[in-house]
């Protein structure tokens, strides 16, 4: 228990959602003002408390203990003590995190959208975090990172520069952003945002921001003069580019559980189990360490564990890291029973919260008994509440238009409407579903793969899906469906008439398998969630919770298990009428006639235990960025994500546990798209919790996101990408070529300087250049197409915008290359324009 004096130290701690930061000064916690958030002195330690409203209900409470690389051992020990006491003050529910400068977790970095700034010195040395409106500043910040930015104070000298990064020369009233020649667009944009943040928070909005491109400093003579006066003459050659991304830890496969206990005054750590871990291994009277192959170390404190074990949890984790010879920067999380982090739960094969029962539809399988509470599902709420659509995996009630094709001889063969819903395990199918949202047509393309289809047919199914996708200008959401793993919306499309045959084919003229008996298990209570699946025709396939249809040569049996409901019986009767026209004999469990068992090959044990309620498996959604912009394909997790984290240049993976979404940005390259699809399957295959590798993988293209995707994001803006016209524009560029940071004063120095002869003008402009330039294009200045097609940006004529090459084509060349008149092109959505430009070699 905390003493009154210890509690008094936390009397000003707010328990409302938001972030609070303290630094350790003279072994005491001193509050950091909010305007200084994101600034960290290298000689200090910090305690960061972040409280957020969790997705759905409740709150998430995290305490981060940040260690500066020059901080003293006393400060580190003091910060660790305060973290433990603050955790106890808040009831033991927070998750504790140990953060080391330069190796902060993505979750910690996500709190500071504008980036982290590492400042030399410390508060004890007399430095202040932020002095607003002070202009006698001179510092050079080395900016690194693409998703989460860090800026480190370095020596104010050209010796600190390199060709691959972005640097901010902060001179008080002027901030100059210098872009290395090999830095990418994302890094430059992030540096712009950081410069704006410095201007607004530290200079009260009264500072000029200017941009200089490395290697082209002569284009900005005034800025070059200013930089030379501060840094001295620029050397002939700067340092080469260095990787600005540490290799993100791959999803570690080897997960181990260790038991932590006291033995005669000595703390003992004993290995207990390896993956896949199960929740029942954790006992409330003990403490445990979960080692995620050295990528992170997590400590779990049982509610009934000893006070000493709980208080020493953080130190025990640090000692474990030393004993394993892991880097001192290895992330550490400490949590109490009932307050587990989302990442911790993901490492277990199954994790169940108390008193949470699953909602829509039965999900039990053959041979397993499970009851799921049936909750009335109001489809009309889906569009009003996108989060409900996401949780229920339903974009609508399945009442849209349906087209079905079967793969025959590797080509598409349309299936007649009266056969919709009948799928054979020896076939592959494409199902195109069309529905409307706000009077706009939306499409979902399901690729159903039969268990016994050939490899060629599965490949042809994927190939034909691309063809159908192109027919609809790339708008359909693509969903891979493996036989037996049909998502809920797929069931709803067929209105209770979905029948899956184990083998055979639905092709015209094909002979049906010669069997004496066929058995179908029927699951579902409404048209939205019913399907019939063929199972082996033997008694062991029966399940007391379901209805089964058994067809033999003589008659058809409708078998009602003792646990099935009236709704299930009604839906099964309708399915039975579709399957067989024979006389149907209703058979109640326990009253089966002899010929029923004869048709199944004799009696045998089957799943008939007492019904069990299955608790909801609770897993928070996780978002990953898939990118090769650093030269190597990597998947990086994005914490506290929102719509702004979806980058148009990348592919993003959203894991909602029951489904995986691949979101493809409009400017993502083919390599990223291909690698992301492969990595999604690898992600499932190697997941420590032993995930099902056949769960649906849904491909979503930017601008065509369904509700089942957008519902996982807070405050999704459906108009953000309505025409994608805000993408691929150079940010913050003034009309005269100078830079303007939004909301602040502009720079008089020219940036991205463009020759006047190539500036866009009207077609009647009299200043058309001669030589290789023509006239009559969309910009009034035209070039020979050979100069523009597949030409690297660095080799284009000076002044040509690489992203707008079509502006320099004559109207005739424009139509010849892109296949449409310029006026039609300008009326297309941005993603379609980019697609045409790529095909023409103009992107």
Secondary structure, DSSP 8 states (H G I E B T S, - for coil): ---HHHHHTTTT---SSEEEEEEEETTEEEE--GGGTTEEETT-EEEEEEEEE-SSSSEEEEEEEEE-TT--HHHHHHHHHHHHHHHHHTTT-SEEEEEETT---HHHHHT-TT-EEEESS-GGGT--S--TT-----EEEEEE-SSS-EEEEE-SSGGG-BTTSEEEEE-SSEEEEEE-TT--HHHHHHHHHHHHHHHHHHSTT--EEEEEETT-GGGGHHHHHHHHHHH-S--SS-B-----S-------S-EEEEEEEEETTEEEEEEEEESSB-GGG--TTSEEEEEETTSEEEEEE-TTS-HHHHHTHHHHHHHHHHHTT--TT-EEEEEETT---HHHHHTBS--EEEEEE--SS----TT---B-------GGGTTT-HHHHHHHT-SS-S-SEEEEEEEETTEEEE--GGGTTEEETT-EEEEEEEEEETTEEEEEEEEEE-TT--HHHHHHHHHHHHHHHHHTTT-SEEEEEETT---HHHHHHTTT-EEEESS---STT------S-EEEEEE-SSTTS-EEEEE-SSGGG-BTTSEEEEE-SS-EEEEE-TT--HHHHHHHHHHHHHH--S-EEEEETT---HHHHHHTTS----B-----B-EEE----EEEEEE-TTSS-EEEEESS--GGG--TTSEEEEE-SS-EEEEE-TT--HHHHHHHHHHHHHHHHT-TT---TTS-EEEEETT---HHHHTTSTT--TTTTSS-TTSS--TTB-TTSEEE-TTS-EEEEE-S---GGGS---TT-S----TTEES-BTTS-EE-HHHHTT--GGGS-TT--GGGGGGGSBHHHHHHHHSS-HHHHHTS-HHHHHHHHHHHT--
